[in-house]
Amino acid sequence: MKIQDGSSYQNTQIQNEHFYAFDEEIVAPADGKVIKIMNGNKDNIPSEMDAENPVGNYVIIEHTSKEYSLLAHLKKNSIQVKIGELVKEGQCIGKCGNSGNSSEPHLHFQVMDSLDLESGKSLRIRFKDGIEPIQGDTVSNVHEYKDTFDEKFDKVENTFDN
């Protein structure tokens, strides 16, 4: 989620475009190979959810040590990478959306030991600076957003909720 002045949206919560995170670039968390993509699920109306497609539009990237990152709830038809493509850390892979089992635009990010969403186990996320957030923690890229630290936050999710 992207929060500004204590809120994730401006004006009203009735349109995805009113949410600060909607349509923001989502980047690869580390170098890797794109293994799996879903790109055609519609974005939900805020507060409505699609339980039939829990992760919505997503990208799975295989990293070294057989770790896989899942970036989910992406915007319909926004994914800019292809299966088999090698991606670099920081490369734009798509846009933040509100697809799947999501009530408002945000990024669901998790690291797994398998590309199988059903049987893979979630792994602890470890950032380069040593921070290991847990579900519910708020994190920010202090270096990139140094001047606007209080305005740019992401809600960390490291478990998959059905």
PyMOL commands that place a pseudoatom at each C-alpha (Angstrom):
pseudoatom trace, name=CA, resn=MET, resi=1, chain=A, elem=C, hetatm=0, pos=[0.000, 0.000, 0.000]
pseudoatom trace, name=CA, resn=LYS, resi=2, chain=A, elem=C, hetatm=0, pos=[1.142, 3.507, -0.557]
pseudoatom trace, name=CA, resn=ILE, resi=3, chain=A, elem=C, hetatm=0, pos=[0.201, 5.878, 2.243]
pseudoatom trace, name=CA, resn=GLN, resi=4, chain=A, elem=C, hetatm=0, pos=[0.166, 9.673, 2.166]
pseudoatom trace, name=CA, resn=ASP, resi=5, chain=A, elem=C, hetatm=0, pos=[-1.015, 11.784, 5.081]
pseudoatom trace, name=CA, resn=GLY, resi=6, chain=A, elem=C, hetatm=0, pos=[-2.247, 8.650, 6.848]
pseudoatom trace, name=CA, resn=SER, resi=7, chain=A, elem=C, hetatm=0, pos=[-4.447, 7.442, 3.991]
pseudoatom trace, name=CA, resn=SER, resi=8, chain=A, elem=C, hetatm=0, pos=[-4.066, 5.060, 1.028]
pseudoatom trace, name=CA, resn=TYR, resi=9, chain=A, elem=C, hetatm=0, pos=[-6.380, 7.107, -1.204]
pseudoatom trace, name=CA, resn=GLN, resi=10, chain=A, elem=C, hetatm=0, pos=[-7.457, 10.638, -2.037]
pseudoatom trace, name=CA, resn=ASN, resi=11, chain=A, elem=C, hetatm=0, pos=[-11.027, 11.931, -2.339]
pseudoatom trace, name=CA, resn=THR, resi=12, chain=A, elem=C, hetatm=0, pos=[-13.092, 8.702, -2.224]
pseudoatom trace, name=CA, resn=GLN, resi=13, chain=A, elem=C, hetatm=0, pos=[-12.492, 4.942, -2.178]
pseudoatom trace, name=CA, resn=ILE, resi=14, chain=A, elem=C, hetatm=0, pos=[-14.821, 4.197, -5.100]
pseudoatom trace, name=CA, resn=GLN, resi=15, chain=A, elem=C, hetatm=0, pos=[-12.253, 4.179, -7.939]
pseudoatom trace, name=CA, resn=ASN, resi=16, chain=A, elem=C, hetatm=0, pos=[-8.880, 2.453, -8.197]
pseudoatom trace, name=CA, resn=GLU, resi=17, chain=A, elem=C, hetatm=0, pos=[-7.430, 5.655, -9.653]
pseudoatom trace, name=CA, resn=HIS, resi=18, chain=A, elem=C, hetatm=0, pos=[-8.053, 7.399, -6.313]
pseudoatom trace, name=CA, resn=PHE, resi=19, chain=A, elem=C, hetatm=0, pos=[-5.564, 5.065, -4.563]
pseudoatom trace, name=CA, resn=TYR, resi=20, chain=A, elem=C, hetatm=0, pos=[-1.963, 6.268, -4.428]
pseudoatom trace, name=CA, resn=ALA, resi=21, chain=A, elem=C, hetatm=0, pos=[-0.538, 2.829, -5.256]
pseudoatom trace, name=CA, resn=PHE, resi=22, chain=A, elem=C, hetatm=0, pos=[-2.689, 2.212, -8.346]
pseudoatom trace, name=CA, resn=ASP, resi=23, chain=A, elem=C, hetatm=0, pos=[-0.728, 2.267, -11.610]
pseudoatom trace, name=CA, resn=GLU, resi=24, chain=A, elem=C, hetatm=0, pos=[2.612, 2.747, -9.810]
pseudoatom trace, name=CA, resn=GLU, resi=25, chain=A, elem=C, hetatm=0, pos=[5.575, 0.846, -11.279]
pseudoatom trace, name=CA, resn=ILE, resi=26, chain=A, elem=C, hetatm=0, pos=[6.406, -2.515, -9.707]
pseudoatom trace, name=CA, resn=VAL, resi=27, chain=A, elem=C, hetatm=0, pos=[10.053, -3.527, -10.031]
pseudoatom trace, name=CA, resn=ALA, resi=28, chain=A, elem=C, hetatm=0, pos=[11.964, -6.790, -9.812]
pseudoatom trace, name=CA, resn=PRO, resi=29, chain=A, elem=C, hetatm=0, pos=[13.247, -7.251, -6.247]
pseudoatom trace, name=CA, resn=ALA, resi=30, chain=A, elem=C, hetatm=0, pos=[16.437, -8.987, -7.464]
pseudoatom trace, name=CA, resn=ASP, resi=31, chain=A, elem=C, hetatm=0, pos=[17.986, -10.419, -10.618]
pseudoatom trace, name=CA, resn=GLY, resi=32, chain=A, elem=C, hetatm=0, pos=[16.309, -13.550, -11.884]
pseudoatom trace, name=CA, resn=LYS, resi=33, chain=A, elem=C, hetatm=0, pos=[14.348, -15.332, -14.575]
pseudoatom trace, name=CA, resn=VAL, resi=34, chain=A, elem=C, hetatm=0, pos=[10.622, -14.844, -15.137]
pseudoatom trace, name=CA, resn=ILE, resi=35, chain=A, elem=C, hetatm=0, pos=[8.994, -18.253, -14.659]
pseudoatom trace, name=CA, resn=LYS, resi=36, chain=A, elem=C, hetatm=0, pos=[5.258, -17.625, -14.546]
pseudoatom trace, name=CA, resn=ILE, resi=37, chain=A, elem=C, hetatm=0, pos=[2.854, -14.800, -15.452]
pseudoatom trace, name=CA, resn=MET, resi=38, chain=A, elem=C, hetatm=0, pos=[-0.867, -14.074, -15.281]
pseudoatom trace, name=CA, resn=ASN, resi=39, chain=A, elem=C, hetatm=0, pos=[-1.871, -10.816, -16.934]
pseudoatom trace, name=CA, resn=GLY, resi=40, chain=A, elem=C, hetatm=0, pos=[-5.557, -10.864, -17.943]
pseudoatom trace, name=CA, resn=ASN, resi=41, chain=A, elem=C, hetatm=0, pos=[-7.597, -10.693, -14.728]
pseudoatom trace, name=CA, resn=LYS, resi=42, chain=A, elem=C, hetatm=0, pos=[-9.690, -7.553, -14.359]
pseudoatom trace, name=CA, resn=ASP, resi=43, chain=A, elem=C, hetatm=0, pos=[-9.006, -5.043, -11.619]
pseudoatom trace, name=CA, resn=ASN, resi=44, chain=A, elem=C, hetatm=0, pos=[-11.605, -5.144, -8.864]
pseudoatom trace, name=CA, resn=ILE, resi=45, chain=A, elem=C, hetatm=0, pos=[-13.844, -2.294, -7.881]
pseudoatom trace, name=CA, resn=PRO, resi=46, chain=A, elem=C, hetatm=0, pos=[-12.422, -1.204, -4.502]
pseudoatom trace, name=CA, resn=SER, resi=47, chain=A, elem=C, hetatm=0, pos=[-13.817, -3.278, -1.614]
pseudoatom trace, name=CA, resn=GLU, resi=48, chain=A, elem=C, hetatm=0, pos=[-14.926, -6.075, -3.989]
pseudoatom trace, name=CA, resn=MET, resi=49, chain=A, elem=C, hetatm=0, pos=[-12.678, -9.152, -4.184]
pseudoatom trace, name=CA, resn=ASP, resi=50, chain=A, elem=C, hetatm=0, pos=[-12.119, -12.040, -6.608]
pseudoatom trace, name=CA, resn=ALA, resi=51, chain=A, elem=C, hetatm=0, pos=[-11.706, -15.143, -4.430]
pseudoatom trace, name=CA, resn=GLU, resi=52, chain=A, elem=C, hetatm=0, pos=[-11.673, -17.372, -7.536]
pseudoatom trace, name=CA, resn=ASN, resi=53, chain=A, elem=C, hetatm=0, pos=[-8.311, -15.879, -8.582]
pseudoatom trace, name=CA, resn=PRO, resi=54, chain=A, elem=C, hetatm=0, pos=[-6.581, -15.172, -5.241]
pseudoatom trace, name=CA, resn=VAL, resi=55, chain=A, elem=C, hetatm=0, pos=[-3.321, -13.643, -6.547]
pseudoatom trace, name=CA, resn=GLY, resi=56, chain=A, elem=C, hetatm=0, pos=[-4.906, -11.973, -9.567]
pseudoatom trace, name=CA, resn=ASN, resi=57, chain=A, elem=C, hetatm=0, pos=[-2.348, -10.833, -12.117]
pseudoatom trace, name=CA, resn=TYR, resi=58, chain=A, elem=C, hetatm=0, pos=[1.149, -11.797, -11.058]
pseudoatom trace, name=CA, resn=VAL, resi=59, chain=A, elem=C, hetatm=0, pos=[4.774, -12.448, -11.944]
pseudoatom trace, name=CA, resn=ILE, resi=60, chain=A, elem=C, hetatm=0, pos=[6.929, -15.190, -10.406]
pseudoatom trace, name=CA, resn=ILE, resi=61, chain=A, elem=C, hetatm=0, pos=[10.691, -14.730, -10.696]
pseudoatom trace, name=CA, resn=GLU, resi=62, chain=A, elem=C, hetatm=0, pos=[13.236, -17.479, -9.994]
pseudoatom trace, name=CA, resn=HIS, resi=63, chain=A, elem=C, hetatm=0, pos=[16.330, -16.208, -8.190]
pseudoatom trace, name=CA, resn=THR, resi=64, chain=A, elem=C, hetatm=0, pos=[19.576, -17.856, -7.142]
pseudoatom trace, name=CA, resn=SER, resi=65, chain=A, elem=C, hetatm=0, pos=[19.388, -20.539, -4.455]
pseudoatom trace, name=CA, resn=LYS, resi=66, chain=A, elem=C, hetatm=0, pos=[16.017, -21.689, -5.864]
pseudoatom trace, name=CA, resn=GLU, resi=67, chain=A, elem=C, hetatm=0, pos=[14.128, -18.830, -4.269]
pseudoatom trace, name=CA, resn=TYR, resi=68, chain=A, elem=C, hetatm=0, pos=[11.059, -17.544, -6.067]
pseudoatom trace, name=CA, resn=SER, resi=69, chain=A, elem=C, hetatm=0, pos=[9.465, -14.151, -5.627]
pseudoatom trace, name=CA, resn=LEU, resi=70, chain=A, elem=C, hetatm=0, pos=[5.762, -13.590, -6.201]
pseudoatom trace, name=CA, resn=LEU, resi=71, chain=A, elem=C, hetatm=0, pos=[4.538, -10.104, -7.080]
pseudoatom trace, name=CA, resn=ALA, resi=72, chain=A, elem=C, hetatm=0, pos=[0.746, -10.189, -7.122]
pseudoatom trace, name=CA, resn=HIS, resi=73, chain=A, elem=C, hetatm=0, pos=[-2.413, -8.086, -7.560]
pseudoatom trace, name=CA, resn=LEU, resi=74, chain=A, elem=C, hetatm=0, pos=[-0.914, -6.333, -10.595]
pseudoatom trace, name=CA, resn=LYS, resi=75, chain=A, elem=C, hetatm=0, pos=[-2.949, -4.163, -12.948]
pseudoatom trace, name=CA, resn=LYS, resi=76, chain=A, elem=C, hetatm=0, pos=[-4.672, -5.912, -15.856]
pseudoatom trace, name=CA, resn=ASN, resi=77, chain=A, elem=C, hetatm=0, pos=[-2.469, -6.104, -18.982]
pseudoatom trace, name=CA, resn=SER, resi=78, chain=A, elem=C, hetatm=0, pos=[0.325, -4.067, -17.348]
pseudoatom trace, name=CA, resn=ILE, resi=79, chain=A, elem=C, hetatm=0, pos=[2.995, -6.783, -17.151]
pseudoatom trace, name=CA, resn=GLN, resi=80, chain=A, elem=C, hetatm=0, pos=[6.009, -5.778, -19.237]
pseudoatom trace, name=CA, resn=VAL, resi=81, chain=A, elem=C, hetatm=0, pos=[8.090, -8.982, -19.043]
pseudoatom trace, name=CA, resn=LYS, resi=82, chain=A, elem=C, hetatm=0, pos=[7.758, -12.388, -20.667]
pseudoatom trace, name=CA, resn=ILE, resi=83, chain=A, elem=C, hetatm=0, pos=[8.233, -15.958, -19.432]
pseudoatom trace, name=CA, resn=GLY, resi=84, chain=A, elem=C, hetatm=0, pos=[11.906, -16.892, -19.774]
pseudoatom trace, name=CA, resn=GLU, resi=85, chain=A, elem=C, hetatm=0, pos=[13.097, -13.289, -19.711]
pseudoatom trace, name=CA, resn=LEU, resi=86, chain=A, elem=C, hetatm=0, pos=[16.078, -12.466, -17.494]
pseudoatom trace, name=CA, resn=VAL, resi=87, chain=A, elem=C, hetatm=0, pos=[15.303, -9.445, -15.346]
pseudoatom trace, name=CA, resn=LYS, resi=88, chain=A, elem=C, hetatm=0, pos=[17.558, -7.161, -13.353]
pseudoatom trace, name=CA, resn=GLU, resi=89, chain=A, elem=C, hetatm=0, pos=[16.930, -5.825, -9.871]
pseudoatom trace, name=CA, resn=GLY, resi=90, chain=A, elem=C, hetatm=0, pos=[14.950, -2.598, -10.158]
pseudoatom trace, name=CA, resn=GLN, resi=91, chain=A, elem=C, hetatm=0, pos=[13.622, -3.351, -13.661]
pseudoatom trace, name=CA, resn=CYS, resi=92, chain=A, elem=C, hetatm=0, pos=[9.956, -2.452, -14.117]
pseudoatom trace, name=CA, resn=ILE, resi=93, chain=A, elem=C, hetatm=0, pos=[7.895, -5.629, -14.482]
pseudoatom trace, name=CA, resn=GLY, resi=94, chain=A, elem=C, hetatm=0, pos=[4.390, -4.130, -14.402]
pseudoatom trace, name=CA, resn=LYS, resi=95, chain=A, elem=C, hetatm=0, pos=[2.037, -1.777, -12.610]
pseudoatom trace, name=CA, resn=CYS, resi=96, chain=A, elem=C, hetatm=0, pos=[0.292, -1.973, -9.252]
pseudoatom trace, name=CA, resn=GLY, resi=97, chain=A, elem=C, hetatm=0, pos=[-3.328, -2.984, -9.534]
pseudoatom trace, name=CA, resn=ASN, resi=98, chain=A, elem=C, hetatm=0, pos=[-6.263, -4.388, -7.641]
pseudoatom trace, name=CA, resn=SER, resi=99, chain=A, elem=C, hetatm=0, pos=[-6.733, -7.845, -9.159]
pseudoatom trace, name=CA, resn=GLY, resi=100, chain=A, elem=C, hetatm=0, pos=[-7.492, -11.088, -7.346]
pseudoatom trace, name=CA, resn=ASN, resi=101, chain=A, elem=C, hetatm=0, pos=[-8.405, -11.401, -3.682]
pseudoatom trace, name=CA, resn=SER, resi=102, chain=A, elem=C, hetatm=0, pos=[-7.627, -7.747, -3.074]
pseudoatom trace, name=CA, resn=SER, resi=103, chain=A, elem=C, hetatm=0, pos=[-9.884, -5.054, -1.644]
pseudoatom trace, name=CA, resn=GLU, resi=104, chain=A, elem=C, hetatm=0, pos=[-7.748, -2.096, -2.731]
pseudoatom trace, name=CA, resn=PRO, resi=105, chain=A, elem=C, hetatm=0, pos=[-4.676, -1.477, -4.916]
pseudoatom trace, name=CA, resn=HIS, resi=106, chain=A, elem=C, hetatm=0, pos=[-1.509, -2.818, -3.308]
pseudoatom trace, name=CA, resn=LEU, resi=107, chain=A, elem=C, hetatm=0, pos=[1.374, -5.188, -3.974]
pseudoatom trace, name=CA, resn=HIS, resi=108, chain=A, elem=C, hetatm=0, pos=[1.440, -8.640, -2.422]
pseudoatom trace, name=CA, resn=PHE, resi=109, chain=A, elem=C, hetatm=0, pos=[5.108, -9.665, -2.309]
pseudoatom trace, name=CA, resn=GLN, resi=110, chain=A, elem=C, hetatm=0, pos=[6.391, -12.941, -0.971]
pseudoatom trace, name=CA, resn=VAL, resi=111, chain=A, elem=C, hetatm=0, pos=[9.431, -15.152, -1.373]
pseudoatom trace, name=CA, resn=MET, resi=112, chain=A, elem=C, hetatm=0, pos=[8.849, -18.910, -1.669]
pseudoatom trace, name=CA, resn=ASP, resi=113, chain=A, elem=C, hetatm=0, pos=[10.879, -22.120, -1.938]
pseudoatom trace, name=CA, resn=SER, resi=114, chain=A, elem=C, hetatm=0, pos=[8.869, -23.264, -4.989]
pseudoatom trace, name=CA, resn=LEU, resi=115, chain=A, elem=C, hetatm=0, pos=[7.041, -21.723, -7.911]
pseudoatom trace, name=CA, resn=ASP, resi=116, chain=A, elem=C, hetatm=0, pos=[3.958, -23.702, -6.903]
pseudoatom trace, name=CA, resn=LEU, resi=117, chain=A, elem=C, hetatm=0, pos=[1.575, -21.311, -5.149]
pseudoatom trace, name=CA, resn=GLU, resi=118, chain=A, elem=C, hetatm=0, pos=[-0.311, -24.142, -3.461]
pseudoatom trace, name=CA, resn=SER, resi=119, chain=A, elem=C, hetatm=0, pos=[2.563, -26.209, -2.036]
pseudoatom trace, name=CA, resn=GLY, resi=120, chain=A, elem=C, hetatm=0, pos=[5.434, -23.705, -1.844]
pseudoatom trace, name=CA, resn=LYS, resi=121, chain=A, elem=C, hetatm=0, pos=[6.492, -22.484, 1.590]
pseudoatom trace, name=CA, resn=SER, resi=122, chain=A, elem=C, hetatm=0, pos=[6.877, -18.787, 2.279]
pseudoatom trace, name=CA, resn=LEU, resi=123, chain=A, elem=C, hetatm=0, pos=[10.455, -17.749, 3.128]
pseudoatom trace, name=CA, resn=ARG, resi=124, chain=A, elem=C, hetatm=0, pos=[11.563, -14.829, 5.280]
pseudoatom trace, name=CA, resn=ILE, resi=125, chain=A, elem=C, hetatm=0, pos=[12.230, -11.725, 3.222]
pseudoatom trace, name=CA, resn=ARG, resi=126, chain=A, elem=C, hetatm=0, pos=[15.706, -10.335, 3.786]
pseudoatom trace, name=CA, resn=PHE, resi=127, chain=A, elem=C, hetatm=0, pos=[16.557, -6.920, 2.395]
pseudoatom trace, name=CA, resn=LYS, resi=128, chain=A, elem=C, hetatm=0, pos=[20.130, -5.925, 1.524]
pseudoatom trace, name=CA, resn=ASP, resi=129, chain=A, elem=C, hetatm=0, pos=[20.297, -3.633, 4.557]
pseudoatom trace, name=CA, resn=GLY, resi=130, chain=A, elem=C, hetatm=0, pos=[19.570, -6.594, 6.844]
pseudoatom trace, name=CA, resn=ILE, resi=131, chain=A, elem=C, hetatm=0, pos=[15.949, -5.750, 7.600]
pseudoatom trace, name=CA, resn=GLU, resi=132, chain=A, elem=C, hetatm=0, pos=[13.718, -8.850, 7.834]
pseudoatom trace, name=CA, resn=PRO, resi=133, chain=A, elem=C, hetatm=0, pos=[10.124, -7.602, 7.952]
pseudoatom trace, name=CA, resn=ILE, resi=134, chain=A, elem=C, hetatm=0, pos=[7.210, -9.744, 9.051]
pseudoatom trace, name=CA, resn=GLN, resi=135, chain=A, elem=C, hetatm=0, pos=[3.587, -9.502, 7.999]
pseudoatom trace, name=CA, resn=GLY, resi=136, chain=A, elem=C, hetatm=0, pos=[2.138, -6.147, 8.966]
pseudoatom trace, name=CA, resn=ASP, resi=137, chain=A, elem=C, hetatm=0, pos=[5.473, -4.311, 9.167]
pseudoatom trace, name=CA, resn=THR, resi=138, chain=A, elem=C, hetatm=0, pos=[5.824, -1.015, 7.338]
pseudoatom trace, name=CA, resn=VAL, resi=139, chain=A, elem=C, hetatm=0, pos=[8.942, -0.560, 5.240]
pseudoatom trace, name=CA, resn=SER, resi=140, chain=A, elem=C, hetatm=0, pos=[10.311, 2.192, 3.061]
pseudoatom trace, name=CA, resn=ASN, resi=141, chain=A, elem=C, hetatm=0, pos=[13.265, 2.658, 0.764]
pseudoatom trace, name=CA, resn=VAL, resi=142, chain=A, elem=C, hetatm=0, pos=[14.928, 5.353, 2.863]
pseudoatom trace, name=CA, resn=HIS, resi=143, chain=A, elem=C, hetatm=0, pos=[17.675, 6.037, 0.312]
pseudoatom trace, name=CA, resn=GLU, resi=144, chain=A, elem=C, hetatm=0, pos=[15.311, 6.589, -2.610]
pseudoatom trace, name=CA, resn=TYR, resi=145, chain=A, elem=C, hetatm=0, pos=[12.643, 8.509, -0.701]
pseudoatom trace, name=CA, resn=LYS, resi=146, chain=A, elem=C, hetatm=0, pos=[14.876, 10.243, 1.788]
pseudoatom trace, name=CA, resn=ASP, resi=147, chain=A, elem=C, hetatm=0, pos=[13.097, 13.601, 1.532]
pseudoatom trace, name=CA, resn=THR, resi=148, chain=A, elem=C, hetatm=0, pos=[9.561, 12.181, 1.619]
pseudoatom trace, name=CA, resn=PHE, resi=149, chain=A, elem=C, hetatm=0, pos=[10.049, 9.288, 4.034]
pseudoatom trace, name=CA, resn=ASP, resi=150, chain=A, elem=C, hetatm=0, pos=[6.738, 9.869, 5.808]
pseudoatom trace, name=CA, resn=GLU, resi=151, chain=A, elem=C, hetatm=0, pos=[4.762, 9.886, 2.539]
pseudoatom trace, name=CA, resn=LYS, resi=152, chain=A, elem=C, hetatm=0, pos=[6.000, 6.659, 0.914]
pseudoatom trace, name=CA, resn=PHE, resi=153, chain=A, elem=C, hetatm=0, pos=[5.259, 3.350, 2.628]
pseudoatom trace, name=CA, resn=ASP, resi=154, chain=A, elem=C, hetatm=0, pos=[4.653, -0.193, 1.515]
pseudoatom trace, name=CA, resn=LYS, resi=155, chain=A, elem=C, hetatm=0, pos=[2.729, -2.713, 3.599]
pseudoatom trace, name=CA, resn=VAL, resi=156, chain=A, elem=C, hetatm=0, pos=[4.671, -5.959, 3.758]
pseudoatom trace, name=CA, resn=GLU, resi=157, chain=A, elem=C, hetatm=0, pos=[2.853, -9.227, 3.214]
pseudoatom trace, name=CA, resn=ASN, resi=158, chain=A, elem=C, hetatm=0, pos=[4.949, -12.347, 3.490]
pseudoatom trace, name=CA, resn=THR, resi=159, chain=A, elem=C, hetatm=0, pos=[2.212, -14.933, 3.832]
pseudoatom trace, name=CA, resn=PHE, resi=160, chain=A, elem=C, hetatm=0, pos=[-0.518, -15.823, 1.385]
pseudoatom trace, name=CA, resn=ASP, resi=161, chain=A, elem=C, hetatm=0, pos=[-4.016, -15.426, 2.765]
pseudoatom trace, name=CA, resn=ASN, resi=162, chain=A, elem=C, hetatm=0, pos=[-6.796, -17.388, 1.086]
for i in range(1, 162): cmd.bond("trace and resi %d" % i, "trace and resi %d" % (i + 1))
show_as sticks, trace
zoom trace
